[in-house]
Amino acid sequence: MRYVTLGRSGLKVSEICLGTMTFGNKQWNEWVLSEEESRPLIRRALELGINFFDTADVYSRGGSEQILGKALRDFAPRDQVVIATKVNGPMGAGPNDRGLSRKHVLDAVNASLRRLETDYIDLYQIHRWDYETAIEETLDVLHDLVKSGKVRYVGASSMFAWQFAKSLYLADQHGWTRFVAMQNHYNLVYREEEREMIPLCLAEGIGILPWSPMARGFLAGNRSRQGWGQTLRAKTDDYAHRLYYADSDFQVAERVMEIARERSLAPTQIALAWLLAHPGVTAPVIGVTRMEHLEQGVAAVGIRLDEAECRRLEEPYRPHPVLGHP
């Protein structure tokens, strides 16, 4: 495993981040793994050198944070791991149980700390833009969290580039803590982030943490034009069907499989190697449900694609509408 700095911060993270949306309870989603099924994957990730773990309060309504916090407490010294979580999604039925208001952020961070069994969060991320709360209010409370010691760094997730630019400008103007990372939707079948968000991140020294680097399994090569696919996740993941499955997406996936066969590698390793080769990409956030998925993902760190292979992978791409955030 290699370790790199997260943007211009001094924080060192593994080049693969283990995303834990797949850990929690099956009432939230059928394809989610239970605690018993999840713990061996977290332990093995640590053995493979992963020190960076990403979750969110909304995943399994806190269940993912609970499983991750307990496992890391049992398997690793707290100061040797980097824990990232997110805030914004609905956590209850009340009008203040969601969003990025001062009230909800303060309530949410304390709840996440309890579930994660820690007294600080390394990277606290706003999960999406809140159109009902002024970003100034959110930036101010995030700054207070950093100064209080409950949060070490702050980051953001999918939004429009103008929104992220405004956030960075306001933080600089008011002396608030600046975002150090952008967790955005970026993979071989969704590359619209290359237009504005990624150039902005490169210019501002922001670390890029692509979510869904394997397109929710689409780039594994097991999806079908005639149906959703054979795996449980493929059969039940309606969100993935809304994001992908265009003809050009299948053409890209076919190129991934061609090169994977030529290199005797897994298709997901080709998809990850392509991402890791791009400037500014710090650590793709991979979700796994099987041990071989985890080990293949870590092995992708050492894979290098040549220019001709990259051109073949990129050639079938066609522009998409904005996907993954409103």
SEVOPA-96888 format. One record per residue (C-alpha): residue number from 0; x, y, z. Coordinates in nm, 2 decimals, m for minus. Each point is the difference from the previous one (the first is absolute). Example, Ala and Ser with C-alpha at 12.3 -4.5 7.8 and 13.67 -1.06 7.14 Angstrom:
PT   lumdo        x        y        z
PT       0     1.23    m0.45     0.78
PT       1     0.14     0.34    m0.07
***
This chain:
PT   lumdo        x        y        z
PT       0     0.00     0.00     0.00
PT       1     0.11     0.35    m0.07
PT       2    m0.09     0.31     0.21
PT       3    m0.06     0.34    m0.14
PT       4    m0.09     0.34     0.14
PT       5    m0.37     0.10    m0.02
PT       6     0.01     0.31    m0.22
PT       7     0.22     0.28     0.15
PT       8    m0.06    m0.13     0.36
PT       9     0.26    m0.19     0.18
PT      10    m0.23    m0.30     0.05
PT      11     0.14    m0.33    m0.14
PT      12    m0.25    m0.25    m0.12
PT      13     0.02    m0.33    m0.19
PT      14    m0.05     0.02    m0.37
PT      15    m0.31    m0.22     0.04
PT      16    m0.28     0.11     0.24
PT      17    m0.23    m0.27     0.12
PT      18    m0.36     0.13    m0.03
PT      19    m0.24    m0.16     0.25
PT      20    m0.34     0.06    m0.15
PT      21    m0.02    m0.37    m0.06
PT      22     0.03    m0.07     0.38
PT      23    m0.31     0.05     0.22
PT      24    m0.34    m0.17     0.00
PT      25    m0.20    m0.17    m0.27
PT      26    m0.32     0.19     0.09
PT      27     0.17     0.31    m0.16
PT      28     0.10    m0.19    m0.31
PT      29    m0.01    m0.37    m0.09
PT      30     0.36    m0.01    m0.12
PT      31     0.15     0.15     0.32
PT      32     0.22    m0.23     0.22
PT      33    m0.07    m0.06     0.36
PT      34     0.26     0.08     0.28
PT      35     0.11    m0.37     0.00
PT      36     0.06     0.01    m0.37
PT      37     0.17     0.34     0.00
PT      38     0.26    m0.03     0.28
PT      39     0.23    m0.24    m0.20
PT      40     0.01     0.24    m0.29
PT      41     0.09     0.29     0.23
PT      42     0.27    m0.21     0.17
PT      43     0.14    m0.11    m0.34
PT      44     0.00     0.36    m0.13
PT      45     0.22     0.10     0.30
PT      46     0.24    m0.30    m0.07
PT      47     0.03     0.12    m0.36
PT      48     0.11     0.34     0.10
PT      49    m0.33     0.20    m0.03
PT      50    m0.01     0.27     0.26
PT      51    m0.29     0.20    m0.15
PT      52    m0.36    m0.09     0.07
PT      53    m0.31     0.19    m0.13
PT      54    m0.35    m0.02     0.13
PT      55    m0.30     0.23     0.05
PT      56    m0.27     0.04     0.27
PT      57    m0.27    m0.08    m0.25
PT      58     0.14    m0.34    m0.10
PT      59    m0.23    m0.25     0.17
PT      60    m0.12     0.29     0.21
PT      61     0.32    m0.01     0.21
PT      62     0.06    m0.37    m0.02
PT      63     0.30     0.03    m0.23
PT      64     0.17     0.25     0.25
PT      65    m0.07    m0.24     0.29
PT      66     0.15    m0.30    m0.18
PT      67     0.31     0.20    m0.12
PT      68     0.06     0.16     0.34
PT      69    m0.02    m0.33     0.19
PT      70     0.22    m0.18    m0.24
PT      71     0.27     0.27    m0.01
PT      72    m0.01     0.02     0.38
PT      73     0.07    m0.38     0.01
PT      74     0.25    m0.02    m0.28
PT      75     0.21     0.32    m0.02
PT      76     0.15     0.28     0.22
PT      77    m0.22     0.30    m0.05
PT      78     0.29     0.23    m0.10
PT      79     0.10    m0.24    m0.29
PT      80    m0.33     0.02    m0.19
PT      81    m0.17     0.29    m0.18
PT      82    m0.38     0.00     0.04
PT      83    m0.22     0.20    m0.23
PT      84    m0.38     0.04     0.03
PT      85    m0.26     0.22    m0.14
PT      86    m0.30     0.22     0.10
PT      87    m0.32     0.12    m0.18
PT      88    m0.22    m0.30    m0.07
PT      89    m0.33    m0.06     0.19
PT      90     0.06    m0.16     0.34
PT      91    m0.36     0.02     0.13
PT      92    m0.35     0.14    m0.08
PT      93     0.05     0.34     0.17
PT      94     0.05     0.32    m0.20
PT      95     0.35     0.04     0.15
PT      96     0.11    m0.36    m0.05
PT      97     0.18     0.08    m0.32
PT      98     0.19     0.27    m0.19
PT      99     0.29     0.22     0.09
PT     100    m0.14     0.24     0.25
PT     101     0.20     0.08     0.31
PT     102    m0.25    m0.20     0.21
PT     103     0.01    m0.31    m0.21
PT     104     0.37     0.00    m0.06
PT     105     0.07     0.03     0.38
PT     106    m0.26    m0.28     0.08
PT     107     0.13    m0.22    m0.28
PT     108     0.37     0.03     0.08
PT     109    m0.06    m0.10     0.36
PT     110    m0.21    m0.30    m0.11
PT     111     0.27    m0.11    m0.24
PT     112     0.27     0.03     0.26
PT     113    m0.21    m0.23     0.23
PT     114    m0.06    m0.26    m0.27
PT     115     0.36     0.01    m0.12
PT     116     0.12    m0.04     0.37
PT     117     0.25     0.28    m0.05
PT     118     0.05     0.35     0.14
PT     119     0.10     0.15    m0.34
PT     120    m0.07    m0.05    m0.37
PT     121     0.30     0.04    m0.24
PT     122    m0.20     0.12    m0.30
PT     123    m0.35     0.13     0.04
PT     124    m0.18     0.05    m0.34
PT     125    m0.32     0.17    m0.11
PT     126    m0.18    m0.27    m0.19
PT     127    m0.17     0.23    m0.25
PT     128    m0.08     0.37    m0.03
PT     129    m0.29     0.12     0.22
PT     130    m0.21     0.24    m0.20
PT     131    m0.20     0.10     0.31
PT     132     0.30     0.11     0.21
PT     133     0.24     0.28    m0.08
PT     134     0.34    m0.14    m0.06
PT     135     0.15     0.26     0.23
PT     136    m0.19    m0.16     0.30
PT     137     0.14    m0.34    m0.09
PT     138     0.36     0.12    m0.05
PT     139    m0.02     0.18     0.33
PT     140    m0.11    m0.30     0.20
PT     141     0.25    m0.23    m0.17
PT     142     0.27     0.25     0.10
PT     143    m0.12    m0.02     0.36
PT     144     0.02    m0.38    m0.01
PT     145     0.36     0.01    m0.12
PT     146     0.09     0.26     0.27
PT     147    m0.17    m0.22     0.27
PT     148     0.20    m0.30    m0.10
PT     149    m0.30    m0.22    m0.09
PT     150     0.10     0.02    m0.37
PT     151     0.36     0.02    m0.15
PT     152    m0.08     0.08    m0.37
PT     153    m0.31     0.08    m0.20
PT     154    m0.10    m0.11    m0.34
PT     155    m0.29     0.01    m0.24
PT     156    m0.18    m0.24    m0.24
PT     157    m0.18     0.03    m0.33
PT     158    m0.12     0.35    m0.10
PT     159     0.04     0.24    m0.28
PT     160     0.35     0.16    m0.05
PT     161    m0.14     0.35     0.06
PT     162    m0.13    m0.11     0.34
PT     163     0.34    m0.14     0.10
PT     164     0.18     0.31    m0.13
PT     165    m0.23     0.22     0.21
PT     166     0.06    m0.21     0.31
PT     167     0.38     0.03    m0.05
PT     168    m0.02     0.37    m0.06
PT     169    m0.22     0.06     0.31
PT     170     0.23    m0.21     0.22
PT     171     0.30     0.21    m0.11
PT     172    m0.19     0.33     0.04
PT     173    m0.12    m0.08     0.36
PT     174     0.30    m0.20     0.12
PT     175    m0.20    m0.31     0.04
PT     176     0.14    m0.35    m0.04
PT     177     0.03    m0.09    m0.37
PT     178    m0.12    m0.32    m0.16
PT     179     0.30    m0.23    m0.08
PT     180    m0.18    m0.27    m0.19
PT     181    m0.28    m0.05    m0.26
PT     182    m0.17    m0.34    m0.01
PT     183    m0.16     0.01    m0.34
PT     184    m0.17    m0.24    m0.25
PT     185     0.28    m0.09    m0.24
PT     186     0.07    m0.32    m0.19
PT     187     0.05    m0.13    m0.36
PT     188    m0.37     0.03    m0.08
PT     189    m0.06     0.33     0.17
PT     190     0.27     0.26    m0.08
PT     191    m0.20     0.32     0.00
PT     192     0.21     0.11     0.31
PT     193     0.30     0.05    m0.24
PT     194    m0.18     0.31    m0.14
PT     195     0.01     0.23     0.30
PT     196     0.03    m0.17     0.34
PT     197     0.32    m0.18    m0.05
PT     198     0.18     0.30    m0.15
PT     199    m0.12     0.21     0.29
PT     200     0.13    m0.26     0.25
PT     201     0.34    m0.01    m0.17
PT     202     0.03     0.38     0.00
PT     203    m0.10     0.02     0.37
PT     204     0.20    m0.29     0.13
PT     205    m0.30    m0.21     0.09
PT     206     0.03    m0.38     0.04
PT     207    m0.24    m0.19    m0.22
PT     208    m0.17    m0.31     0.15
PT     209    m0.22    m0.15    m0.28
PT     210    m0.31    m0.18     0.12
PT     211    m0.13    m0.30    m0.20
PT     212     0.33    m0.05    m0.18
PT     213    m0.13    m0.32    m0.14
PT     214    m0.34     0.15    m0.08
PT     215    m0.18    m0.20     0.27
PT     216     0.13    m0.32    m0.15
PT     217    m0.09     0.09    m0.36
PT     218     0.37    m0.01    m0.10
PT     219     0.04    m0.35     0.15
PT     220    m0.14    m0.12    m0.33
PT     221    m0.30    m0.19     0.14
PT     222    m0.28     0.23    m0.11
PT     223    m0.22    m0.08    m0.30
PT     224    m0.18     0.21    m0.27
PT     225    m0.29    m0.24     0.03
PT     226    m0.03     0.02     0.38
PT     227     0.16     0.16     0.30
PT     228     0.25    m0.28     0.07
PT     229     0.03    m0.32     0.20
PT     230     0.14     0.11     0.33
PT     231    m0.24     0.10     0.29
PT     232     0.13     0.35    m0.02
PT     233    m0.05     0.02    m0.37
PT     234    m0.36    m0.13     0.03
PT     235    m0.10     0.24     0.28
PT     236     0.21     0.32    m0.05
PT     237    m0.26     0.23    m0.16
PT     238     0.23     0.30     0.05
PT     239     0.27    m0.16    m0.21
PT     240    m0.25    m0.06    m0.28
PT     241    m0.08     0.37     0.00
PT     242     0.37     0.10    m0.02
PT     243     0.13    m0.24    m0.26
PT     244    m0.12    m0.26    m0.26
PT     245     0.02     0.23    m0.31
PT     246     0.13    m0.17    m0.32
PT     247     0.33     0.20     0.02
PT     248     0.04    m0.12     0.36
PT     249    m0.01    m0.36    m0.11
PT     250     0.26     0.08    m0.27
PT     251     0.23     0.14     0.26
PT     252    m0.05    m0.30     0.22
PT     253     0.07    m0.23    m0.29
PT     254     0.34     0.18    m0.06
PT     255     0.08    m0.05     0.37
PT     256    m0.07    m0.37    m0.03
PT     257     0.21    m0.02    m0.32
PT     258     0.31     0.15     0.16
PT     259    m0.06    m0.20     0.32
PT     260     0.01    m0.32    m0.20
PT     261     0.32     0.11    m0.18
PT     262     0.17     0.09     0.33
PT     263    m0.15    m0.30     0.19
PT     264    m0.14     0.23     0.25
PT     265    m0.35     0.07     0.15
PT     266    m0.20     0.26    m0.18
PT     267    m0.03     0.20     0.32
PT     268     0.37     0.02     0.02
PT     269     0.02     0.16    m0.34
PT     270    m0.27     0.25     0.10
PT     271     0.19     0.09     0.32
PT     272     0.34     0.02    m0.17
PT     273    m0.15     0.25    m0.25
PT     274    m0.13     0.22     0.28
PT     275     0.33    m0.02     0.20
PT     276     0.19     0.12    m0.30
PT     277    m0.18     0.33    m0.01
PT     278     0.16     0.31     0.16
PT     279    m0.17     0.11     0.31
PT     280    m0.17    m0.33     0.08
PT     281     0.11    m0.09     0.36
PT     282    m0.19    m0.31     0.08
PT     283    m0.30    m0.16    m0.17
PT     284    m0.27    m0.11     0.26
PT     285    m0.06    m0.36    m0.07
PT     286    m0.30    m0.20     0.14
PT     287     0.04    m0.38     0.04
PT     288    m0.22    m0.29     0.09
PT     289     0.26    m0.28    m0.06
PT     290     0.36    m0.05     0.11
PT     291     0.12    m0.04    m0.36
PT     292    m0.14     0.34    m0.09
PT     293     0.20     0.16     0.28
PT     294     0.32    m0.18    m0.09
PT     295    m0.04     0.08    m0.37
PT     296    m0.06     0.36     0.08
PT     297     0.31     0.04     0.20
PT     298     0.21    m0.18    m0.27
PT     299    m0.12     0.26    m0.25
PT     300     0.23     0.26     0.17
PT     301     0.30    m0.17    m0.18
PT     302    m0.16    m0.02    m0.34
PT     303     0.11     0.24    m0.27
PT     304    m0.19     0.05    m0.33
PT     305     0.17     0.14    m0.30
PT     306    m0.12     0.29    m0.21
PT     307    m0.15    m0.23    m0.27
PT     308    m0.20    m0.20     0.26
PT     309    m0.13     0.32     0.15
PT     310    m0.11     0.13    m0.34
PT     311    m0.18    m0.33    m0.07
PT     312    m0.19     0.03     0.33
PT     313    m0.09     0.36    m0.05
PT     314    m0.10    m0.01    m0.37
PT     315    m0.36    m0.13     0.03
PT     316    m0.10     0.26     0.27
PT     317    m0.29     0.23    m0.08
PT     318    m0.11     0.30     0.21
PT     319    m0.26    m0.05     0.27
PT     320    m0.24     0.23     0.19
PT     321     0.10     0.08     0.35
PT     322    m0.03    m0.32     0.21
PT     323     0.04    m0.05     0.37
PT     324    m0.11     0.33     0.14
PT     325    m0.29     0.25    m0.06
***
